[in-house]
């Protein structure tokens, strides 16, 4: 079993029962929640709730479309039957019109009128129709199984991609930690130069430099952001092994980006800013992949 599943795929199944043959096609694309759309043959209205229930059993996210195409196995062999009551009504009306000068109807014209000719499928035994519906529902389930296998294959392709981006984020966090450790000294040196240039003879300059540099360093401290980013990396790795994880991963990407933005805003060196910007780019790439995860 793959650790995660995707949301894009296709499945197909076929079946036959009681003189009927049919094919079922199920497709799915990305979706924030599970949305099921059903198209079935006329007269089989009870299939839609069955299909939606089966979809909920197989999937938790994605826009799923399932269609059933059905027909009589040998429509030419179906015996036709004349509905005597409807024919009598048409004849009575035709006779009234004929008395007023209208052209009398022909036999083929009467037979072509709606409801005059009936086929067995229009008057099918309820038990036989129920058996066909049960068999169609089984084919729908089989198509969903095939669709699930297709989505699992997509998940198998997504997993190494997502893992690679998480590895890249982890490396950037390590680089940021190294660069952040040098921020305090960089801030102190820069502030010392500025204060020395502006007021070289000011009394208590060294003490003032120490206090102000310490305050700036505190505001530029990014250790909490880096710790949270490291925790998010651990959470992302765990979620990839705990399907379905798509919704949780979506939320985690927002948290990743929030910490990366704060890191950039606190950065006091060009190097750390560059790492933060690269981190944001990789997080965005990971987010694009996560959007395909169920």
N, C-alpha and C positions, 0 to 999 in steps of 0.2 A: 504493500500500500504506500502510495506517495505521501509525503508529509503534508503537502498542500495541494489544493486543486485550483485550476483556473476557472474562468467563467465563460469562456468561448469554446463552443464545440458543436458537434452534429451527431445525431443518432437516427437509425432507421430500423423499422421492423415491418414484417408482412404477416398476413393471416388469412384464414378462410374458415367459414362456418355457415351451415344451413343455406347453401346456395349463394352466399356472399363472399367476395374477396375484397381485401383492403390493404392499404399501405399506410404506415405512420411515419412521419418525419418530425423530429424534435431538434430545435436549434436554440442556442443561447448566446447572449452577448453580455457585456459588463452591465451591472446595475447596482445601485446602492443597497436595494432590498430585493426580495424575491417578487417578481411580477410575471404572472403566467397568462398567456394569451392562447385561446383555443379556437380552432376551426374544425368543425365536424360535418358529416353528411346530414342532409335533411332527415328529420324523423328520429335522430339519435340524440336528443337533447340531454338525456341523462348521462352522456359521456363526459360533458364538461366538468361537473363537480368531481367525477372520478379522476379525471386527468389532473385537476388542480390539487386534489388530495395526494395523488401519486407524486406530483412535482414537489410538494412540501416534504414528502418523505425522503426524496433523493437530494434536494438542494436547499441551501439557505440564502443564497444571493444570486442575482442575475436576472436578466429579462429572457424568459423562456417562452418560445413559441412552438406549439405542437399542432400539427394538422393531420387529419384523417381523411383519406380519399377512399371511398367505398363504391362498389357496384355489384350488381348481380353477376354471378359467375357465367351464366348463359342467358342473357335477357331474351334472346330469340326463342328460347324454349318455354318461356313463361306463357301460360294460357291466359287469354283475355276473356273478360266476362262483361256482359252488357248489364248496366244498372237499369233495370226495367222502370223503376219509379222515376228516375231523372229523365229517362228517354220519353216517358209518357207526358211529363210536364213540358218538355221541349215540343213534342208533337201537338199538344193542345194549344200552345202559344202559336206554333206555326200555322195551324188550321185557322185560328182567329185572324192572323195576318193575311192568309190566303183569301179569306172571305172579303177582305178589304182590297184585294187586287195584287197582293204580293206574290212573288214566284214561290211555288211550293218547294220545300227543302229536298235536297237529294239525300240518298242513303249515306254516301261518304261524308257529306256535310254534317249530317246529324251525328255520325260516329266521331267526328272530329271535335264536337262540342265538349267542353270541360265536364268531367264527371260521368260521361256516358260509358266510356270504356274504363274498366278497372283491371289492374294487374295484381298478382298475388301479393306483391310488396305493399300495396295499398290496403290490403285486408289480411295482413300477416297475423298468424297466431301469436298472442302475447308471450307465450312460453318460448316459442321459437325466436322471437325478437329479443327476449331477455338473454337467451343463450348466445345470440350473436353479440349483444352488447358486452357480455362477460368476456367473450373471446377477444373483442376489440380492446377492452380495458387491459387484458393481459398483454396485448401487442403494444399498447401505449407504455406499459411498465417496461417491456423489453426495449422499446426505443429510448426510454429514460436511462436504462442501464447502459446502453451503448453511448448515450450522451455523457453520462457520468464518467465512463472510461475515457472518452475524448477529453473531457475537462481535466481528468487526472493526468493525462499525458501532457497537457499544457502546464499543469502544475509542476510536473517533473522537469520541464524546461525552465520554468520561472525560478525554481529553488536555487540553482547555482548562480543565476543572475543576481537575485536578491542577496544571497550570501556574499557574493563578491563585492557588492556595494556596501554591505555592513562591514566587511573587512577593511574596505577603503576608509570608511568613517572612523573605524577604530584606529587606524594608522594616523589619520589626521588629528584625532584627539591626543594621541601620544606626542605628535609634533607640537601641538598647541601647548601641552603641558611643559615641554622643554622650553618653548619660547616664552611662555608666561612666567617661568621662573626667573627669566632675565629682565622682566618688565620693571621690577622694583628698582634695580640698579639703573636701568635706562631712564626711568622717571626722575630719580635722584640726580643723575648727571645732567639731564636736560634742565631741570629746575635750578640746579646750582649755577649753570652757565647763564641762564636768564637773569637770575637775581644778582649775580656778580656783575653782569653787564649793566643792569639798570641802577643798582645801588651798591657799588663796590665798598663804600666806606660806611655803610649803615651799621649802627651799633647792634650787637647781638645777631649778626647776619647768619652765622652758622647754626645757631639755635633755631632761628626762623626757618632756615632751609630744611632743617631736620623735621620740624613739625609739619610744614606744608607738604614736603615730599612724602611723609608718612600718610597724610590725609589723601593725597592724590593716589598713592599706591593702594590704599584701602578701597577707594572708589573703583580702581582698575583691577581689583582682584577677581579673577575668573575661575577660581578653584571650584566654587559651587556649581557653576555652569558645566565645567568639565566633568565633575563627579556625576551630575545628572545625565550628561550625554553618555558617559560610560554605563550608567544604569540602564539607559534606553537601549544601548547596544545589547546588553544581556537580555532585556525583555524581548527585543526583536528576534534574537536567536531562539529563545524559548517558544515564542508564538509560531515560528515557522514549523515547529514540531508539534503544534497543538491545533490542528484544523477543527472547525473552520475559524480562521483567525483574521479574515479580511477587514472586518469592522474595527477590531482592536488595533490592527496595523495602521489603518487609516488615521485613527486618533493619535497613535504613537508618532506618526510622521509630523503631525502638527506640533507635538511636544519637541521633537528633534529640531524643527525649524525655529521654534521659539527660543531655545537655548542657543542655537547658532547665531540668531539675530542679536541676542544679548551679548554674546561673545564678541561680535564685531563692534557693537556700540561701546564696549568697555575697553577695547584694544587700545594700547598706548604705543604700539610699534607697527611699522609697515608690514613686518614679517607676520605678526600675529593676525593682522587684518587680512593679509593674503590667505593665510590658512583658513580663517573664518569664511571667506568668500568661496574658497574651494570646497569647504565643508558643506556650505549651503547648496552648491551645485550638485554634489554627490547625493545629498539628501533628496533633492528634487528628482534626480534620476531614480533613486530607490522608490520614491512616492509614485512615480509613473508605473513601476512594476507592481507595486502593492495594489494599485487600482485594478489589476487583473486577478487578484487573489480572492477566492471565495470566502 
